[in-house]
Amino acid sequence: MTDRILTGLRMLVVEDEMMLLMMIESMLEEIGCQSISVAATVKQALLLIETETFDLAMLDLNLNGDRSYPVADALAEQAVPFMFSTGYSADGMLEPYRNSLILKKPYSFEALAGALEKLIGNDRRVPEAV
């Protein structure tokens, strides 16, 4: 990837699998994310949303049996763009979220970067420093 599409952005990642979370953080840093806050539960995520400001978010749909819909609702109230990261199809999601951006697990670095580009729009692209 030649673009640091997340330069200067603050991101919330809600994911309950530690190994996957470490991989996501590494990929986000590689594409320029300024600040990455992480949560493994709905409760942790909601607390972060109350206390921090985010530019975008990535939500695992299934957090150890709990769905992340309350987190999506809180982000929507603050007009924070978000996407779901899940192994489920959109058919299994609640109606209001079936048209949300979904990054299907497992995914590659390129798939993550492409989904984030869609989420933030192409106007935020910043060339990588040489």
C-alpha positions as a printed Julia matrix, in Angstrom:
130×3 Matrix{Float64}:
   0.0     0.0    0.0
   1.48    3.35  -0.98
  -1.03    5.55   0.79
  -1.31    6.24   4.5
  -5.09    6.59   4.36
  -5.52    6.89   8.12
  -2.94    9.6    8.74
  -4.01   11.7   11.7
  -7.17    9.7   12.42
  -8.31    8.26  15.75
  -9.87    4.82  15.56
 -11.81    2.58  17.88
 -11.35   -1.16  17.36
 -13.75   -3.47  19.16
 -12.45   -7.03  18.99
 -12.38   -9.81  21.58
  -9.69  -12.05  20.04
  -6.28  -10.84  21.23
  -4.18  -12.29  18.38
  -6.48  -10.77  15.77
  -6.48   -7.47  17.63
  -2.67   -7.35  17.58
  -2.7    -7.99  13.82
  -5.32   -5.27  13.26
  -3.33   -2.74  15.3
  -0.21   -3.47  13.28
  -2.06   -3.02   9.99
  -3.69    0.21  11.14
  -0.32    1.63  12.22
   1.11    0.73   8.82
  -1.55    2.81   7.07
  -0.98    5.8    9.33
  -3.54    5.63  12.11
  -2.59    8.25  14.72
  -4.44    6.72  17.66
  -5.94    3.28  18.15
  -8.18    2.61  21.15
  -9.28   -0.96  21.74
 -12.12   -2.65  23.58
 -12.97   -6.32  23.98
 -16.52   -5.89  25.33
 -19.56   -3.76  24.64
 -19.22   -2.17  28.08
 -15.57   -1.2   27.47
 -16.41    0.2   24.04
 -19.3     2.31  25.34
 -17.08    3.75  28.07
 -14.45    4.7   25.49
 -17.1     6.36  23.3
 -18.23    8.42  26.29
 -14.72    9.56  27.18
 -12.84    9.8   23.87
 -13.37   11.19  20.39
 -13.08    8.91  17.37
 -12.96    9.53  13.64
 -14.0     5.98  12.72
 -14.49    2.53  14.2
 -14.26   -1.15  13.38
 -16.58   -3.49  15.3
 -16.44   -7.24  15.64
 -20.11   -8.22  15.5
 -19.85  -11.09  17.99
 -18.02  -10.27  21.22
 -17.92  -13.51  23.16
 -21.65  -14.03  22.57
 -22.7   -10.37  22.83
 -23.54   -8.4   19.69
 -21.89   -5.0   19.19
 -25.1    -3.25  18.08
 -25.19   -0.96  21.17
 -21.71    0.24  20.21
 -22.86    0.88  16.63
 -25.85    2.83  17.99
 -23.6     5.0   20.18
 -21.24    5.68  17.28
 -24.15    6.55  14.98
 -25.43    9.06  17.56
 -22.05   10.81  17.34
 -21.92   10.5   13.52
 -18.77    8.35  13.69
 -18.43    6.15  10.6
 -18.06    2.46  11.47
 -17.85   -0.92   9.84
 -18.43   -4.42  11.11
 -15.76   -7.09  10.99
 -17.4   -10.5   11.06
 -17.55  -13.99   9.71
 -21.34  -13.67   9.49
 -23.23  -12.57   6.4
 -25.4    -9.46   6.29
 -28.45  -11.75   6.26
 -27.8   -12.63   9.9
 -27.6    -9.01  11.02
 -30.38   -6.89  12.47
 -32.33   -4.95   9.85
 -30.92   -1.48  10.55
 -27.38   -2.76   9.99
 -27.77   -4.97   6.91
 -26.5    -2.18   4.66
 -23.51   -1.38   6.86
 -20.01   -1.84   5.52
 -18.91   -5.37   6.42
 -15.35   -6.66   6.32
 -15.68  -10.44   6.06
 -13.33  -12.49   8.26
 -10.75  -13.73   7.56
  -9.37  -10.77   5.61
  -6.08   -9.55   4.2
  -4.24   -6.28   4.71
  -5.47   -5.16   1.29
  -9.09   -5.99   2.15
  -8.84   -4.02   5.43
  -7.26   -1.02   3.69
  -9.89   -1.14   0.93
 -12.76   -1.28   3.43
 -11.3     1.63   5.41
 -10.92    3.62   2.2
 -14.62    3.07   1.49
 -15.49    4.02   5.05
 -13.66    7.35   5.05
 -13.93    8.21   1.38
 -11.16    8.85  -1.11
 -10.89   12.56  -0.28
  -8.87   11.73   2.9
  -6.03    9.97   1.09
  -2.62   11.27   2.05
   0.48   10.23   0.08
   3.02    8.26   2.1
   6.23   10.14   2.89
   9.23    8.94   0.92
